[in-house]
Amino acid sequence: MSSAPLPESSCHRGDPLSEDAARSAEFARFIAQRNADEFVVEQLEADVARLARAYVSHPLMEQYVEIKRLRDGVFDLLRGRQHPRQTTDLYLSASRLCGLSAHVCLDLGAYDSAATHARTARACAEAAGHEGMLAWVRAVESLIAYWTGRYEQAARLAQAGRRHRASGSIGARLASLEARALAIVGDSAGALAALSDAERSREAISGRDEVLGVFDFPVAKQFAYAGTTLLAVGGQEHVHRAIVSAETAIRLYRSADGDDQSVGDLFAAHLDLASGHLLLDDLDGTEEMIGFVLQSSPERMSASIVRRLTLLGRELGGSQYGGAAQAVHLRERLQHTAVRASLPAAHPPELST
């Protein structure tokens, strides 16, 4: 017959059972010692959502300092301890904040820094196991490749992103990025096929994106990308379609809520309209569309918009315009604005990371 267990009060120091229980209690205290709880995670997610939405419509300087502060804070939290579920949530927030940092650098033309932030965003998305963010990061990497002249790589990165099982509008974004890159390298058939894929992806969307702003792909932006793609494909029919697409993008953005009116996409769509009118030898229409951009603050113009201004200025210097006074005047205005937007004062040094 086995003896009855001793009451807990009779355990004394040096007793193996008591020491074993103490180690168990110590581990319980270790579990309780965490630097993030559900409230911290919830606030972070709310802050990321707010910054992501404001990013597309507010000056860069207003967003960057807080993006950096939050991102560094999440890095510090992840170096500490929290429950596994909260660790996953923190990695997702870190991925999104690194993605926002990549966009800051992309808009400033600091492409190497943008690529570094994008790689960290991808590593965090992998740690979180989030297919949607993995696909979105591929879209950012495709953008970086595109604006550094690596168009075939831009198309491949967009294609790689489409292999992730992601919900929301990311499929339409990636197909649109692929279309634009293929058009630039002269693959007109591939570009038009990718535009059709983007339309099918849009039709298949169920529900909303988890986070709006930088992380979603509104219909207006899809029309803006389609316009750029069709201009690159060329031919009178596609130029007319490009004009319709750009006009649709502008109309949709202007009817959207203030925080959803992407300043960069409005600039891009107006410049595409200007290019379209120029290809149709309509200098008056070109001047009208350029006016929206030239009357805006240079501080709001990203590196990609400056690039578009420069290219349009070169087109106006073409021999087909024979040095027409209107063309010369427009070209000088474009060059002046591009120079002003490129000056250090337009983008403060503290933003160049």
TILUM-232825 format. One record per residue (C-alpha): z negated, y, x. Coordinates in nm, 4 decimals. Layout:
N
- c3	c2	c1
- Z	Y	X
...
! end
This chain:
353
- c3	c2	c1
- 0.0000	0.0000	0.0000
- 0.1098	0.3324	0.1494
- -0.1373	0.6148	0.1825
- -0.1096	0.9186	-0.0442
- 0.0551	1.2282	0.1090
- -0.1821	1.4820	0.2501
- -0.2169	1.8052	0.0558
- -0.0329	2.0939	0.2209
- -0.3592	2.2776	0.2905
- -0.4700	1.9938	0.5145
- -0.1704	2.0399	0.7529
- -0.2837	2.1934	1.0788
- -0.1146	2.3446	1.3810
- 0.0500	2.0743	1.5912
- 0.1170	1.8549	1.2916
- 0.4852	1.7419	1.3108
- 0.5434	1.7871	0.9382
- 0.4008	2.1374	0.9428
- 0.6049	2.2375	1.2448
- 0.9176	2.0950	1.0831
- 0.8494	2.2934	0.7658
- 0.7996	2.6081	0.9750
- 1.1435	2.5626	1.1277
- 1.2905	2.5277	0.7788
- 1.1150	2.8479	0.6710
- 1.2449	3.0243	0.9812
- 1.5997	2.9308	0.8880
- 1.5430	3.0612	0.5350
- 1.4373	3.3930	0.6849
- 1.7533	3.3892	0.9032
- 1.9639	3.3445	0.5899
- 1.7884	3.6369	0.4238
- 1.8481	3.8650	0.7221
- 2.1952	3.9978	0.6433
- 2.3521	4.3376	0.6927
- 2.5699	4.3368	0.3798
- 2.5166	4.2377	0.0200
- 2.7371	4.2456	-0.2886
- 2.6659	4.6155	-0.3405
- 2.7836	4.7068	0.0100
- 3.0999	4.5021	-0.0386
- 3.1631	4.6517	-0.3819
- 3.1309	5.0074	-0.2479
- 3.3669	4.9301	0.0395
- 3.6270	4.7921	-0.1972
- 3.5988	5.1038	-0.4140
- 3.6380	5.3307	-0.1094
- 3.9429	5.1388	0.0136
- 4.1042	5.1570	-0.3305
- 4.0416	5.5325	-0.3484
- 4.1857	5.5971	-0.0012
- 4.4870	5.3735	-0.0602
- 4.5797	5.5592	-0.3764
- 4.5166	5.9082	-0.2369
- 4.7102	5.8324	0.0823
- 5.0550	5.8588	-0.0778
- 4.9980	6.2013	-0.2323
- 4.7427	6.3848	-0.0136
- 4.7723	6.5357	0.3362
- 4.7191	6.2840	0.6132
- 4.4335	6.4795	0.7719
- 4.2281	6.4466	0.4544
- 4.2391	6.0670	0.4726
- 4.2431	5.9620	0.8351
- 3.8903	6.0515	0.9400
- 3.7383	5.8516	0.6551
- 3.9763	5.5571	0.7074
- 3.8659	5.5364	1.0709
- 3.4957	5.5718	0.9854
- 3.5065	5.2992	0.7227
- 3.7137	5.0677	0.9383
- 3.4747	5.0969	1.2337
- 3.1811	5.0428	0.9967
- 3.3318	4.7198	0.8646
- 3.3924	4.6009	1.2207
- 3.0211	4.6560	1.2934
- 2.9171	4.4684	0.9788
- 3.1358	4.1716	1.0719
- 2.9631	4.1534	1.4103
- 2.6364	4.0960	1.2220
- 2.5380	3.8392	0.9600
- 2.6156	3.8032	0.5927
- 2.6806	3.5268	0.3432
- 3.0161	3.3504	0.3949
- 3.1603	3.4868	0.0692
- 3.0728	3.8403	0.1728
- 3.2145	3.7781	0.5191
- 3.5463	3.6877	0.3559
- 3.5340	4.0041	0.1456
- 3.4578	4.2137	0.4538
- 3.7528	4.0632	0.6419
- 3.9776	4.1581	0.3504
- 3.8463	4.5168	0.3539
- 3.8930	4.5278	0.7314
- 4.2504	4.4081	0.6890
- 4.3263	4.6798	0.4354
- 4.1633	4.9523	0.6454
- 4.3586	4.8401	0.9534
- 4.6669	4.8453	0.7339
- 4.5911	5.2051	0.6380
- 4.5394	5.2873	1.0068
- 4.8784	5.1317	1.0826
- 5.0352	5.3529	0.8170
- 4.8772	5.6636	0.9692
- 5.0307	5.5820	1.3061
- 5.3615	5.4890	1.1432
- 5.3770	5.8257	0.9678
- 5.2996	6.0029	1.2961
- 5.5643	5.8076	1.4867
- 5.3031	5.6322	1.7056
- 5.4746	5.2971	1.6643
- 5.2956	5.1022	1.9389
- 4.9578	5.1988	1.7930
- 5.0845	5.1131	1.4445
- 5.1827	4.7667	1.5692
- 4.8365	4.7137	1.7212
- 4.6619	4.8030	1.3946
- 4.9052	4.5793	1.2057
- 4.8263	4.2813	1.4292
- 4.4535	4.3324	1.3702
- 4.5210	4.3646	0.9965
- 4.7067	4.0319	1.0081
- 4.4223	3.8631	1.2015
- 4.1691	3.9859	0.9441
- 4.3923	3.8752	0.6551
- 4.4156	3.5297	0.8118
- 4.0365	3.5177	0.8493
- 4.0040	3.6106	0.4813
- 4.2727	3.3587	0.3824
- 4.4448	3.6220	0.1679
- 4.8162	3.5470	0.1146
- 4.8830	3.8827	-0.0475
- 4.7582	4.0801	0.2534
- 4.9437	3.8525	0.4945
- 5.2643	3.9305	0.3055
- 5.1827	4.3032	0.2952
- 5.1192	4.3178	0.6701
- 5.4617	4.1614	0.7279
- 5.6045	4.4484	0.5236
- 5.4322	4.7004	0.7524
- 5.5571	4.5174	1.0608
- 5.9070	4.5240	0.9111
- 5.8747	4.9003	0.8640
- 5.7673	4.9445	1.2264
- 6.0648	4.7408	1.3468
- 6.2999	4.9382	1.1226
- 6.1876	5.2786	1.2447
- 6.2096	5.1672	1.6077
- 6.5714	5.0593	1.5612
- 6.5127	4.6826	1.5574
- 6.6879	4.6297	1.2248
- 6.7557	4.2572	1.2526
- 6.3908	4.1952	1.3369
- 6.2926	4.4147	1.0428
- 6.4957	4.1892	0.8145
- 6.3424	3.8737	0.9649
- 5.9875	4.0055	0.9254
- 6.0547	4.0875	0.5606
- 6.1945	3.7383	0.5105
- 5.8835	3.5901	0.6761
- 5.6634	3.7868	0.4393
- 5.8484	3.6481	0.1398
- 5.7387	3.2966	0.2384
- 5.3755	3.3769	0.1515
- 5.2593	3.2849	-0.1968
- 5.1608	3.6318	-0.3073
- 5.1322	3.7833	-0.6535
- 5.2011	4.1410	-0.7629
- 5.4812	4.3649	-0.6412
- 5.4902	4.2543	-0.2766
- 5.7916	4.0277	-0.3344
- 5.9963	4.3241	-0.4582
- 5.8801	4.5305	-0.1590
- 5.9769	4.2684	0.0971
- 6.3179	4.2025	-0.0608
- 6.3841	4.5788	-0.0675
- 6.2894	4.6112	0.2992
- 6.5167	4.3215	0.3868
- 6.8038	4.4791	0.1914
- 6.7720	4.8144	0.3669
- 6.7610	4.6569	0.7136
- 7.0589	4.4299	0.6456
- 7.2622	4.7232	0.5168
- 7.2061	4.9135	0.8425
- 7.3413	4.6232	1.0529
- 7.6492	4.5944	0.8344
- 7.5577	4.2837	0.6353
- 7.6623	4.4315	0.3023
- 7.6666	4.0984	0.1184
- 7.3175	4.0114	0.2411
- 7.1891	4.3575	0.1538
- 7.3238	4.3449	-0.2018
- 7.1876	3.9926	-0.2469
- 6.8433	4.1079	-0.1302
- 6.8568	4.4006	-0.3759
- 6.9195	4.1474	-0.6527
- 6.6238	3.9429	-0.5253
- 6.4099	4.2561	-0.5458
- 6.5106	4.3082	-0.9079
- 6.4313	3.9450	-0.9930
- 6.0939	3.9724	-0.8192
- 6.0179	4.2826	-1.0231
- 6.1028	4.1042	-1.3478
- 5.8808	3.8102	-1.2513
- 5.5691	4.0207	-1.1844
- 5.2713	3.9303	-1.3990
- 4.9638	4.1487	-1.3876
- 4.8856	4.4399	-1.1557
- 4.8412	4.4600	-0.7810
- 4.4816	4.4275	-0.6609
- 4.4919	4.7707	-0.4956
- 4.7291	5.0558	-0.5801
- 4.8728	5.3352	-0.3685
- 4.9841	5.2170	-0.0264
- 4.9324	4.8544	-0.1252
- 5.1499	4.8370	-0.4347
- 5.5245	4.8901	-0.4764
- 5.5978	5.0978	-0.7857
- 5.9332	5.0904	-0.9626
- 6.0023	5.4446	-0.8389
- 5.9747	5.3339	-0.4767
- 6.2025	5.0379	-0.5433
- 6.4711	5.2739	-0.6754
- 6.4242	5.4947	-0.3672
- 6.4774	5.1969	-0.1353
- 6.7786	5.0855	-0.3373
- 6.9334	5.4301	-0.2968
- 6.8924	5.4210	0.0822
- 7.0374	5.0692	0.0951
- 7.3419	5.1519	-0.1177
- 7.4193	5.4583	0.0940
- 7.4160	5.2385	0.4052
- 7.6420	4.9812	0.2379
- 7.8900	5.2623	0.1760
- 8.1981	5.2970	-0.0379
- 8.2408	5.5375	-0.3257
- 8.1069	5.2973	-0.5901
- 7.7903	5.2276	-0.3930
- 7.7433	5.5974	-0.3137
- 7.7528	5.6791	-0.6852
- 7.5011	5.3993	-0.7513
- 7.2826	5.5343	-0.4689
- 7.2791	5.8788	-0.6312
- 7.1730	5.7286	-0.9640
- 6.8978	5.5262	-0.7918
- 6.7623	5.8276	-0.6032
- 6.7680	6.0417	-0.9182
- 6.5806	5.7683	-1.1046
- 6.3186	5.7481	-0.8286
- 6.2623	6.1240	-0.8445
- 6.2343	6.1224	-1.2233
- 5.9834	5.8366	-1.2208
- 5.7687	5.9916	-0.9489
- 5.7608	6.3288	-1.1222
- 5.6449	6.1668	-1.4452
- 5.3690	5.9694	-1.2695
- 5.0043	6.0708	-1.2325
- 4.9371	6.3144	-0.9514
- 4.7810	6.0562	-0.7194
- 5.0824	5.8278	-0.7675
- 5.3427	6.0891	-0.6766
- 5.4402	5.9806	-0.3280
- 5.5349	6.2926	-0.1337
- 5.7144	6.0914	0.1345
- 5.9250	5.9005	-0.1169
- 6.0145	6.2227	-0.2995
- 6.1343	6.3689	0.0318
- 6.3306	6.0530	0.1106
- 6.4951	6.0380	-0.2325
- 6.6007	6.4040	-0.2142
- 6.7474	6.3512	0.1322
- 6.9337	6.0427	0.0076
- 7.0712	6.2529	-0.2769
- 7.1787	6.5152	-0.0242
- 7.3522	6.2476	0.1852
- 7.5202	6.1053	-0.1231
- 7.6589	6.4436	-0.2251
- 7.7695	6.5028	0.1324
- 7.9632	6.1735	0.1335
- 8.1363	6.2945	-0.1829
- 8.2216	6.6258	-0.0064
- 7.9909	6.8199	-0.2383
- 7.8222	7.0728	-0.0082
- 7.6720	7.2647	-0.3000
- 7.4995	6.9480	-0.4249
- 7.3847	6.8714	-0.0711
- 7.2312	7.2163	-0.0335
- 7.0535	7.1900	-0.3687
- 6.8916	6.8567	-0.2803
- 6.7932	6.9669	0.0697
- 6.6180	7.2697	-0.0754
- 6.3265	7.0642	-0.2097
- 6.2457	6.9352	0.1388
- 6.3087	7.2576	0.3292
- 6.0788	7.4530	0.0976
- 5.7911	7.2093	0.1565
- 5.5194	7.2284	0.4190
- 5.6196	7.0661	0.7521
- 5.2669	6.9226	0.7739
- 5.3547	6.6883	0.4867
- 5.6561	6.5395	0.6659
- 5.6227	6.2020	0.8344
- 5.8120	6.0887	1.1424
- 6.0591	5.9002	0.9229
- 6.1373	6.2149	0.7220
- 6.1930	6.4096	1.0448
- 6.4315	6.1336	1.1524
- 6.6224	6.1636	0.8236
- 6.6439	6.5426	0.8604
- 6.7851	6.5048	1.2100
- 7.0459	6.2481	1.1049
- 7.1582	6.4558	0.8087
- 7.1933	6.7559	1.0395
- 7.4205	6.5534	1.2673
- 7.6333	6.4503	0.9710
- 7.6761	6.8161	0.8744
- 7.8066	6.8827	1.2248
- 8.0942	6.6399	1.1729
- 8.4517	6.7483	1.2326
- 8.5415	6.6898	0.8667
- 8.3502	7.0050	0.7742
- 8.5494	7.2119	1.0208
- 8.2574	7.4351	1.1078
- 8.2351	7.5623	0.7505
- 7.9760	7.8401	0.7251
- 7.7779	7.6584	0.4566
- 7.7604	7.3399	0.6651
- 7.6575	7.5310	0.9774
- 7.3854	7.7167	0.7870
- 7.2477	7.3966	0.6334
- 7.2484	7.2229	0.9689
- 7.0537	7.5070	1.1299
- 6.7937	7.4987	0.8513
- 6.7547	7.1216	0.8882
- 6.7137	7.1456	1.2654
- 6.4584	7.4275	1.2330
- 6.2504	7.2293	0.9822
- 6.2683	6.9110	1.1934
- 6.1429	7.1022	1.4986
- 5.8576	7.2616	1.3027
- 5.7532	6.9242	1.1578
- 5.7521	6.7721	1.5079
- 5.5265	7.0362	1.6643
- 5.1707	6.9267	1.7597
- 5.0277	7.1744	1.5071
- 5.1894	6.9766	1.2262
- 4.9968	6.6642	1.3248
- 4.6653	6.7377	1.5018
- 4.6019	6.5524	1.8321
- 4.2934	6.3790	1.6920
- 4.5199	6.1796	1.4610
- 4.7248	6.0328	1.7435
- 4.5559	5.6966	1.7978
! end
